[in-house]
Amino acid sequence: ACAQGVVGPNSNHWTTSLIANGLMRARTAREAIRVIGSMVEQYGFQYYRAPHAGVALPIADEKEVWLMEIFGPGADWTAAAGRPGGLWCAQRIPDGEVGCTANRSRIGAVDLEDSDRFLASPNIFSLARKLGFWEEGKPFVWNEVYGTPGSRENCLREWRVLSLVAPSLGLQAQGDPLADRYPFSVKPEKGVSAGALMQLMRDGYEGTKFDVTGQPALHPGGKKSPLARPWGPPELFELVGVRPERAIGTPTSGYVFVAQLRDWLPRGIGDCLWFAYGPAYTSCFVPVYGGVTDLPDAWDQPANFTRPDRSQTQWNFRFVHSLADHLRYQDAVRDIRQVIQPAEQRYLALQPELEKAAAQVHAKDGARAAAAFATAYTERCMKQVGYAYHELVDYLMLQYLLGDAEVAPPRLPAIAPPAIPDRPVPAAR
């Protein structure tokens, strides 16, 4: 740990946030890597949430995707030390391939002669020699020199991502981080769409030997219990003697997203962030275009988590997640999926037509008009999802918590279908 470091991946203020500065000061992924790297070297890296940990940052633009890993400079570093305040390495994920990171170092053999695939801090080799981590002339494997084997939850999630997109590789998982090492990236056997990535973010090892819902303890009388779940209250798992696995779809997520970046569409339209508050398995992804200039108040105001507030979308997403996790999970999640799936399918189905119309607006009326067009669409989608999640909280409480479903039968809410704006909103002059 380095007590003198002042920059971290997502510090509370933008001036010391590596992610914020990369986004604000760079136009390409490579530029962002250099901006972040220079800040680490000059000001010192410290991950305030986990002072002894490094960090992995996926960095992408419309043409390239990179994975950047950063480690601190050691406890004795100061700004006057005359040496970099950390070390970093970035490796490009090849076009047409899929990579992943799950809280352990993934970059392997480094070849800085290949500048199209690797970028790194100037002390990458010298610090390793100084610390006795590496000898000149031996292979330099980044994750072995500076990383640790990680844990079971790290290697299992890596295996799950890569085995789902390339099943014919026959990747195996033992749950042993020393043994379970996987390729940096793999070529998927079919196209990986935004919708497929949304489903991947919800994965709980279903159908594998690591699926805890298949444990006999959660199948009394040979039938799956409605309380069976891949995650949830630890007291339940202690009661039945089952150890849950940390999966891709973790209940600790405050938000999840899928970034869809396309260079054949105008900026502001080609970049779409599919965003959801809360864990992916109980949350609906909403399209938020890069050109959007405003969001509904219920979505863009920081939620006050010291007091429940049903007027805040983030609170309603959290309530839906908590109700599912603490009630009859199998039944509650089935209901939640009936709300989520039709909406996401409609968003994805409308996307080509919506973006074609937005591109026409951009060509005819300019970037401001296209931004207004995208803003109108995104605001409608977010508002409709927000309304539905407010109603979904009430539905779940009546159906599963209060026990009054027979007296006042709840109606499962539906998210209103998306619609292409009739015309662009005139841009302010």
N, C-alpha and C positions, 0 to 999 in steps of 0.2 A: 504494500500500500504506500501511496505517496501523499502525505498530508499537504504538500506545497502545490500540488497540481490544481489548476483552476478550471479546466475544460473537461466536459463529459458528454456522453451521447445525447442526453436530453435533460440538461440542467434546468432549473426553475426559471432562469432568465435567458433570453435569447442571446445575449452577449457571450455567454459561456457555453452555449449549446452547440455541439458540433453538427447535429442534424439541422438545426435552424439555419446556421451559417452556410452549410452546404447548399441548402435549398435557396437561400436568398442571394448568394454571391456567385453561383455557378450556373452555366447554361447546359453543361453536359455532365455525364457521370464522371468522366476523367477529371474535369475541372473540379467537381465536388470532392473527389478523392484528394486532390492536391491541396484544396482549401482546408479540408479537415486535417490532413497530414501536417501542414504547416502550423496550424493552431496547436496540435498536439506537441510538436517539436518546440515551439516557442513558449507556450504557457504551461505545459505539463498536464498529463492526463490523470484524472481521478474519477472513477465511477462511484459517485457518492452513495448510490443505493447498495453497492457491494464493493467496498474499498479494495479488496484483494483480487477482484475479478477484472478480466479484460472484457471486450465487447466485440460483437460482429455486426456490421452494418451492410445490408444489401443496398446497393446503389445502382439506379437504373435511369436511362433516358430512352428515347424512342428507338435507338439503334443498338445499345449495348447494356449488358447487365454485369455487375461486378459484385464480389463479396470482399469487403474490407474488414480486417481484423486488427484490433488495437490492444496493446498491453502497456501498463504503466512503466515508469523509469526506475522504480526502486525507491525505498524509503529515504535514501540519503540525497535525493535530487532536490535542488533549489533552482530558482530562476537564474542565479549567478553561477551555476555549476559549469557553464560553458559547454554543455552537451545537450542533446535532444531530450525533451521532457516526456519521452515515451518512444515506443517503436510500433511500426505498423507495416502491414503488407496487404496488397489487394490482388486478387486473381479474377480474371474475366471468365464468366461462364460462356462457353462456346455457343455460337448461334445454333439454334435448333436443339439445345440440350436443357436439362433441368438440374438445378442444384438446390441445396437446402442448407439450413443451419438450425441447430437445436441446442444452443447454449454450451457447445464445446467447439474448440478450434477445428476447422475443416480444411484449411489450406495445407497442401502437402509439399512435394518437392518444388522448390522455387528456382526459376531460371530468369534472372534479371536481364539476360541478353535478349530475351523475348519480350520486348516492351509492349507488344500488342496483347500480351496475356498477363503480365506482372508489373506492378508498381510497388515500391517499398521505400521506407525511410532509410537515410544514409547509414544508420548504425545497425542494420539488420544482422550483418555478419560480425562486426567488431564487438558488439555487446555480447553476442553468444560466445565468442572466444574469451572475452574478459571474464565472464561468469563461469567458464568451464563447461558450457552446455554443448559445445561443438568444437571439433578439431578441423583445421584446414586440410582439405583434400578428401574429407569424408562427405557423403551425400548430405545435403542440407534439406531436411524435411521440417518445415515450419511448425506443424502441429506437434512434432516430437521434441523439437528444440525448445520451444517456448510454451507449448500447451500442456495439458494434462489429459489422461485417458477419459476424463469425464465420468459420467454416471450411467446407470441403467436407463434412466429416463431420457438421456441424451441420445444414446445409440439406438434405442428402440424407435424413437420418432424419426431419426434419419432413415432407418431401414424402411419404415412404413411409407414415407414419401417416395423414395426411390423404387421400392418394390411395386408400388401401385402404378407408377408411370411406366415402368419397364419390367413387367412380371417375368418375361422370358429369360431375364438374366439369372433368375433363381437365387437372388440374394437371400442369405440366411441370417437369422437373428437368434442369439443365445441369451441376450440380455446382459452380456459381459462386455463392458466397454473396452477392455484390453484386447478382446478377440474380435469384437464387432467394429471393423473399420470398413468404410465403403468408398466407392469412387467419388471424387469431387463433384462430378456431374455425370448424368446418363442421358442417352438419347431416348425420348419417349416413343412408345410403339404406335401412338396415334396422337393427333393434335391435342394440346392441352388448352382448353377454352377457359374463359373467365368463370363460366358456370361450373366447370369441373373443379377449378381451384376453390370455389366457394364450398363445394361439397367436401373437398379434401380438408379444408379448415375445420370441418365438423367431425372428422374421423375419430373414432374411439376404439380402434383395432377390431371392429366388427368382423366376425367370421374367422379370426385368427386364434391361436393358442393364448394370446395375451388379452383376449376379450373377457373381462371379469364377469360380464353378465351371463356367461356360460358356465360359471362355477356351480357345482351341485348345491351349495348352500343357498343360492338364490333361485333354486328350482325345487321348492318343497312339493313333494308328491309327484315329481317329474314334470311339473309345469312351471314355466317362468313366472316369477312373482312380479306383480306390478311395481314393486319397489326395486327391482333389479335395475342397475345403472352402472355406467362405466366411471362415474364420478359422483360426488355428493358428500353428505355429512360423514365425517370420519367415525362418528359414534355408531352409525349403521354398519360400517365395514368391520369395526371392532366387535360388534355384537354377533355377526355371522362368521367372523374369522376369515375374512377375505381381504387381501391387500390389493387396492386399486392401482392400476398403472397410470402414470402421467402420459396422456395421449396428446395428439395434435390439438384436438378440441378441448382445451383446458378450461375449467371453470374460473380460473384466475384472470382471464382476459377482460380488461376494461373496455376494449374495442378491438375489432379486427378489420382488415381491409384486403382487397385484391386490387393492385394497380394495373391498369390496362393502358399501355402506351403504344400508339401507332403513329408512324411518321408519314403516312400517306394522306392524313387528314390535317386540316389547319390546326395550329396550336390553339388550345382551349377547347377543341372538340375531340382531337385524337387522344387526349389524355383523360381517362375516366377512372376515378377512384370509387370502387364498390365498397361502401363503408357500412359498418354495423356497430352499434354500441353493445358492449357486453360479449359474452361467450358466443361463438359462432353457432352452436347447436340450438340455441333458443333465439337467435337474432336474425332479422331480415336485412339482407344487403341492399343498399340504396345507391343508385348511380349519382355520383357527384362529379360534374365535368370541370376540367381545369380552368375554363373561362368564367366560371361562376363568380359573381361579384357580391352576392349576399345569400344568407341562409335564414330559414325561419328562426325566430328568437328562441323557441323551445329546443332547438338543436345547437345553436352556436354560443349559448351562454354557459359558462362553467357551472356545473351542478354543485349545490351545497350539500355535501354528504353528511353534514351534522344534523340535518333535519329532512325527513322525507318530503318530497314536493312533487305531487302528481302533475303539475304543470310543466315539468321538465321531462323531455323525452328520455334522457339518460336514466332517470329514476324509474320510468315505466319499463324500460328494457331490463333494468336490474330486478325489479319486482317479478317480472315474468320468469327470469332465470331462477330467482330464489324460490318462487312457488313451485316450479317444476322440480327443482333439486330436493325440496323438502316434502313433497307430496307423493302421489302415486306417479312416479316418474314415467313409466311406460305409457300410461294413459295421457298424462299431461303433455308429454313431448309429441305424441301422436296428434293431439289437437293443435299444438303450436305449429307443427309442420304443415297442417292443413291451411294455416294462415300464410306461412312463409312461402311454400313452394309455388303456389299459383302466381303470387306476386312476382317472384324472381323470374319465373318462366316468361311472364308477360314483359317484364323489363328487357330481358335478353332478346325476346322475339321482336320487340319494337325497335331495338337498338339500330339495326341497319337503316331502316326508314327514317328514324329520328336524326341520325347523323348525316344522312344524305340531305335532308331538309336543312339542317344546320349549316352544312357546307355550302349549299345554295345561297342561304342568307349571307354567309361570309363573303362569297364571290360577288353578290349583288350589292350588299349594303355595308360591307366592311366588318372588321373585327368587333367593334362595339355592339353592333346589332346582333352579331352571332353570340356574343357573350350574354346579351339580354335574353336571347332566345334560349340559350342553355340554362340560364338562371331561372327562367320561368318554368322550364321543364323540371329541373332539379328540385325547386321549391315545392312544386305540386307533388312530386313523388315523396319527398320527405314529410310533408304535411299529412299525406294520406297514410303513410306508415305510422307516423306519430299518433294520429287519431285511432288507428286500429290497435296499437299497443296499449293505449289508455283503456280501451274497451276490453282488451285481452286480459289485463290485470283483473278487472271485475269478473270476467267470465271464469277465470281459473279459481278465484276466491269462492264464487257461488257454486261452482261445479265440484270442487275438491276440498275446500277449506271449511266453509260454513255449514255444509250439509243440508242446504235448503233447495237443492236442485228440483225436488218434486214440487215444492211450493211455488218457486219462481224459476222455471226452466231457463237457464241462460242460453243465449244465442251466440254461437261462435262468430266473431267478427270477421270481416273480409277487408282486404286492402283494395281500395278502388283502383280500377285499371288505369294505367298511364295513358296520356293523350299528348299528341304532338300539338304544341301551341298553334293556334290558327294563323297568327302572324307575329313577326318579331315586335317586341316592345320597342318603341322609338328610343334611340340612344339620346341621353342628355347632351346638350350642347353648351 
